[in-house]
Amino acid sequence: MINDHLPLLVDSHAHLDGKQFSSDLDETIERATANGISHILTIGCDLESSENSILVAEKYENIFAAVGVHPHDATEINEDTLEKLRSMLTHPKVVALGEIGLDYYRDRSPREIQRSAFRQQIRLAKESDKPIIVHDRDAHDEVIQILKEENAAQTGGVLHCFSGDLKMAKQCLDLGFYLSFTGTITYPKNDTIREIIKEIPIDRMLIETDCPYLSPQKFRGKRNEPAYVRYTAEKLAEIKGLSIEDVARVTSRNCHELFGFGTVDQSSKVAYQIRDSLYLNITNRCTNSCIFCAKFSDFIVKGHELHLDHEPSVAEVKQVIGDPTRYAEVVFCGYGEPLLRLDLIKEVSRWLKDQGVTVRVNTDGQANLVHGRNILPELNGLIDAISISLNAPDADNYHHLCRSTFGAQQSYQAVKDFIQQARQHVPEVLATAVTYPGVDIAACEQVAKELGVKFRAREYNEVG
């Protein structure tokens, strides 16, 4: 039975088919379930282990399988092998082809044969419409080269147990791939991989054990198992400055998006928690159409689905907030411009302030244009902090990036005016800019300094 008090996690890469688990597989799965592991993906490395992985997946409802030939066994690939894999990929519990790739560390198969096996299996994955699970060890450049040349982005997948550098990580993300991390991120000397994790969005991450290998630091030297993926999740939360609940929600959703198994919580469209803050998504409308806004591809933020089917009323907002004193702050944010709904913000904020709650608004700074008056005095005493998207050092760049309905000159000047005027009515005023390629962050910071407010660069893909 799953522990209801633990956020649910997925072990996206395990090897449960071998002799290491032959004597206690049932107990291993029970321990995983008791530790809040909702689903496990067990991975094939050759025909035999692929077949056995399917048998494991058939036995347990919450386990799925991937089939493929590891680079160590690349000499196994021939037309007969590919045909058998093709047949396995039609099994209802087989969700991916893998693990496949290149291993130039052990070189157990000739490199040219590894390359050929990798390419042939990518083509099979595309034919079967299945994502791939990529093994890469000391072959970073060639892995990227083959993924590009074979148009692996068509089917997508994950670089399991990612070991490349930041440049490679960004190349993988550009191809639409996910990156998966193991218990090695808990090792004291593994600062390099932790620095990479800091720099990439969690929306493209998975967590795994790769059990029975790569146990987290607490169990180093002992057999790894799916229950221990929680230690990787906890370290990931620490690195990213998130809660374990955030990591569980996002990585579980990522698994669902990539592999199609598991469930996704769709209940948090209006009020959604990140860390110890509660965010309120009260409209999807906006005065800008920013070229970096993720809602033009989806409405998912940190695992929360924010596409509204209607704009919530004051009563609905209060209901989904519940007891607001549970949170460090309540933030009007979401996937739209909140100050379009000024009256709702004022009423809900008054209710929040009566309970001693800190209130913040994240805005594009064009509310005065929208409402035809200076609305900031109306927020006096209701808002503790306001974060205003400056995003550019001048009007032309602002219009190129943000594409305001009010035009280049008028909108940018309105944003600067709003920042200056906010200082008279809101205790804490912050100007921000997104680190989108081409944005001159230093110049934006200088504008904020001239306007007399603090500045923060917001990582591209970051919301909150």
Long-range contacts (C-beta under 8 A, 24 or more apart in sequence): 1-33, 1-34, 2-33, 2-34, 2-36, 2-38, 3-34, 3-35, 3-36, 6-35, 6-36, 6-230, 7-36, 7-244, 7-245, 7-247, 7-248, 7-249, 8-36, 8-37, 8-38, 8-248, 8-252, 9-36, 9-37, 9-38, 9-207, 9-229, 9-230, 9-233, 9-247, 9-248, 9-251, 9-252, 10-37, 10-38, 10-39, 10-40, 10-41, 10-206, 10-207, 10-229, 10-251, 10-252, 10-255, 10-262, 11-37, 11-39, 11-40, 11-41, 11-207, 11-208, 11-209, 11-211, 11-226, 11-229, 12-41, 12-158, 12-160, 12-180, 12-206, 12-207, 12-208, 12-251, 12-255, 12-259, 13-41, 13-43, 13-99, 13-133, 13-160, 13-161, 13-180, 13-182, 13-206, 13-208, 13-209, 13-210, 14-40, 14-41, 14-42, 14-43, 14-208, 14-209, 14-210, 14-211, 14-226, 15-42, 15-43, 15-45, 15-49, 15-210, 15-211, 15-212, 15-213, 16-40, 16-42, 16-53, 16-56, 16-63, 16-211, 16-226, 17-42, 17-44, 17-49, 17-52, 17-53, 17-55, 17-56, 18-49, 18-52, 18-212, 20-212, 20-223, 21-212, 21-225, 25-56, 28-225, 28-226, 28-227, 29-60, 29-63, 29-226, 31-225, 31-226, 31-227, 32-225, 32-226, 32-227, 33-62, 34-227, 35-227, 35-230, 36-230, 36-248, 37-226, 37-227, 37-229, 37-230, 38-62, 38-252, 38-262, 39-63, 39-64, 39-252, 39-255, 39-261, 39-262, 40-64, 40-226, 41-65, 41-66, 41-95, 41-96, 41-255, 41-259, 41-261, 42-66, 43-68, 43-98, 43-99, 43-133, 44-68, 44-69, 44-98, 44-99, 45-69, 45-70, 45-72, 45-73, 45-99, 46-70, 46-73, 46-76, 47-76, 47-81, 47-84, 47-85, 50-85, 50-88, 51-88, 54-88, 54-91, 54-93, 54-94, 57-93, 57-94, 58-93, 63-93, 64-93, 64-94, 64-95, 64-259, 64-261, 65-91, 65-93, 65-94, 65-95, 66-94, 66-95, 66-96, 66-97, 66-98, 66-99, 66-133, 67-94, 67-97, 67-98, 68-97, 68-98, 68-99, 68-100, 68-121, 68-132, 68-133, 69-100, 69-117, 69-121, 70-99, 70-100, 70-101, 70-103, 70-135, 71-100, 71-101, 71-102, 71-103, 71-108, 71-109, 71-114, 71-117, 71-118, 71-135, 72-103, 72-106, 72-108, 72-109, 73-108, 73-109, 74-109, 74-110, 74-113, 74-114, 74-116, 74-117, 74-118, 75-109, 75-110, 75-113, 76-117, 77-113, 77-116, 77-117, 77-120, 77-121, 82-120, 82-121, 82-124, 85-121, 85-124, 86-124, 86-127, 86-128, 89-124, 89-128, 89-130, 90-128, 94-130, 95-130, 95-131, 95-259, 95-260, 95-261, 96-125, 96-130, 96-131, 96-132, 96-133, 96-157, 96-258, 96-259, 97-121, 97-124, 97-125, 97-128, 97-130, 97-131, 97-132, 97-133, 98-132, 98-133, 98-134, 98-135, 98-157, 98-160, 99-133, 99-134, 99-135, 99-160, 100-132, 100-133, 100-134, 100-135, 101-134, 101-135, 101-136, 101-139, 101-143, 102-135, 102-136, 102-137, 102-139, 102-142, 102-143, 102-146, 103-135, 103-136, 103-137, 103-138, 103-139, 104-137, 104-138, 104-139, 104-142, 105-137, 105-138, 106-137, 115-142, 115-146, 118-143, 118-146, 119-146, 119-149, 119-150, 122-146, 122-147, 122-150, 122-152, 122-155, 123-150, 125-152, 125-155, 125-157, 126-150, 126-151, 126-152, 126-154, 126-155, 129-155, 130-155, 131-155, 131-156, 131-157, 131-158, 131-258, 131-259, 132-156, 132-157, 132-158, 133-157, 133-158, 133-160, 134-158, 134-159, 134-160, 134-177, 135-160, 135-161, 136-162, 136-163, 136-164, 137-163, 140-164, 140-165, 140-168, 144-168, 144-171, 144-172, 144-175, 147-172, 147-175, 147-177, 148-175, 152-177, 153-177, 156-258, 157-258, 158-206, 158-258, 160-208, 160-210, 161-208, 161-210, 161-214, 162-193, 162-196, 163-193, 165-192, 165-196, 166-195, 166-196, 166-199, 166-200, 169-196, 169-199, 169-200, 170-200, 173-200, 173-201, 173-204, 177-204, 178-204, 178-205, 178-206, 178-254, 178-258, 179-204, 179-205, 179-206, 180-205, 180-206, 180-207, 180-208, 181-205, 181-206, 181-207, 181-208, 181-232, 181-236, 182-207, 182-208, 182-209, 182-210, 182-214, 182-232, 183-209, 183-214, 183-215, 183-216, 183-217, 183-219, 183-224, 183-228, 183-231, 183-232, 184-214, 185-232, 185-235, 185-236, 185-239, 186-216, 186-217, 186-218, 186-231, 186-232, 186-235, 187-217, 187-220, 188-217, 194-239, 197-236, 197-239, 197-240, 198-239, 198-240, 201-459, 201-461, 201-462, 202-236, 202-240, 202-242, 202-246, 202-247, 202-250, 202-251, 202-302, 203-250, 203-254, 203-300, 203-302, 203-303, 203-461, 204-254, 205-236, 205-250, 205-251, 205-254, 206-251, 206-254, 206-255, 206-258, 207-232, 207-233, 207-236, 207-247, 207-251, 208-232, 241-275, 242-274, 242-275, 242-302, 243-274, 243-275, 243-276, 245-273, 246-273, 246-274, 246-275, 246-302, 246-303, 249-302, 249-303, 249-304, 250-302, 250-303, 251-303, 252-303, 253-300, 253-303, 254-303, 264-305, 265-303, 266-305, 268-304, 268-305, 269-304, 269-305, 269-306, 269-307, 269-308, 269-309, 270-308, 270-312, 270-316, 270-317, 270-320, 271-317, 271-320, 271-321, 272-301, 272-302, 272-304, 272-306, 273-327, 274-301, 274-302, 274-464, 275-328, 275-464, 276-327, 276-328, 277-327, 277-328, 277-329, 277-330, 277-331, 277-464, 278-321, 278-324, 278-326, 278-327, 278-329, 278-330, 278-331, 279-330, 279-331, 279-332, 279-333, 279-334, 279-464, 280-317, 280-321, 280-330, 280-331, 280-332, 280-333, 280-334, 280-338, 280-348, 281-306, 281-308, 281-333, 281-334, 281-335, 281-336, 282-311, 282-312, 282-317, 282-332, 282-334, 282-336, 282-338, 282-341, 282-344, 282-345, 283-308, 283-311, 283-334, 283-336, 283-337, 283-338, 283-340, 283-341, 284-308, 284-334, 284-335, 284-336, 285-336, 285-337, 285-340, 286-336, 286-337, 286-340, 286-364, 287-337, 287-340, 287-364, 287-366, 287-369, 287-370, 287-404, 287-405, 287-406, 287-411, 288-337, 288-364, 288-366, 288-402, 288-403, 288-404, 288-405, 289-402, 289-403, 290-391, 290-401, 290-402, 290-403, 290-434, 291-400, 291-401, 291-402, 291-403, 291-436, 292-401, 292-434, 292-436, 292-460, 294-461, 294-463, 295-335, 299-335, 301-335, 301-463, 301-464, 302-463, 302-464, 306-334, 306-335, 307-335, 311-341, 313-344, 314-344, 314-347, 314-348, 317-344, 317-348, 318-348, 318-351, 321-348, 321-352, 324-352, 324-355, 324-357, 325-355, 325-356, 325-357, 327-357, 328-358, 329-357, 329-358, 329-359, 329-360, 329-384, 329-385, 330-357, 330-358, 330-359, 330-360, 331-359, 331-360, 331-361, 331-362, 331-464, 332-359, 332-360, 332-361, 332-362, 333-361, 333-362, 333-463, 333-464, 335-463, 337-363, 337-364, 337-366, 337-367, 337-370, 338-362, 338-363, 339-363, 339-367, 339-370, 339-375, 340-367, 340-370, 342-367, 342-371, 342-375, 342-378, 345-379, 345-382, 346-378, 346-379, 346-382, 349-379, 349-382, 349-383, 350-382, 353-381, 353-382, 358-384, 358-385, 359-383, 359-384, 359-385, 360-384, 360-385, 360-386, 360-387, 361-385, 361-386, 361-387, 362-386, 362-387, 362-389, 363-387, 363-388, 363-389, 364-388, 364-389, 364-402, 364-404, 364-415, 365-389, 365-390, 365-414, 365-415, 365-418, 365-419, 366-404, 366-406, 366-411, 366-414, 366-415, 366-418, 367-418, 368-414, 368-417, 368-418, 368-421, 369-406, 369-410, 369-411, 369-414, 374-421, 376-418, 376-421, 376-422, 376-424, 376-425, 376-426, 377-425, 379-425, 379-426, 380-425, 380-426, 383-425, 383-426, 384-426, 384-427, 384-428, 385-426, 385-427, 385-428, 385-429, 385-430, 386-422, 386-426, 386-428, 386-429, 386-430, 387-430, 387-432, 387-456, 388-415, 388-418, 388-419, 388-422, 388-429, 388-430, 388-431, 388-432, 389-415, 389-432, 389-433, 389-434, 390-415, 390-416, 390-419, 390-431, 390-432, 390-433, 390-444, 390-447, 390-448, 390-455, 391-432, 391-433, 391-434, 391-439, 391-444, 392-433, 392-439, 392-440, 392-444, 393-440, 393-443, 393-444, 393-446, 393-447, 397-439, 397-440, 401-436, 401-439, 416-447, 416-451, 419-448, 419-451, 419-453, 420-451, 420-452, 422-453, 423-452, 423-453, 428-454, 429-453, 429-454, 430-454, 430-455, 430-456, 431-455, 431-456, 432-456, 432-457, 432-458, 433-457, 433-458, 434-458, 434-459, 434-460, 434-462, 435-459, 435-460, 436-460
